[in-house]
Amino acid sequence: MYRAPTYGPPPQPARALSITALVLGLCSFVFAWTLIVVPIIGIVFGLIALSREPAGRSIAAAGLITSALGLVWVLVFYVLPFGAFFSALLLGRLY
């Protein structure tokens, strides 16, 4: 008796880079005050995912936006106070 070959379900499109960008973007709000590298890596993964994964474009865009917001969060609340402190030290020496 002959049977027709059966095929499984079609493979899901790759979204690993997009999901990684989103997770790093969300973690950048939580861990960015300790590690400035987290939002930067999230931005890199988001840009790579936008170019390589057309199926996960919306997830990659969300990860890119949240990583960028996390980087702004770091710059406003972490880097700028140090810059103000060091500029105050420099101005204190000039006068």
Secondary structure, 3 states (H helix, E strand, C coil): CCCCCCCCCCCCCCCHHHHHHHHHHHHHHHHCCCCCHHHHHHHHHHHHHHHHCCCCHHHHHHHHHHHHHHHHHHHHHHHHHHHHHHHHHHHHHHC
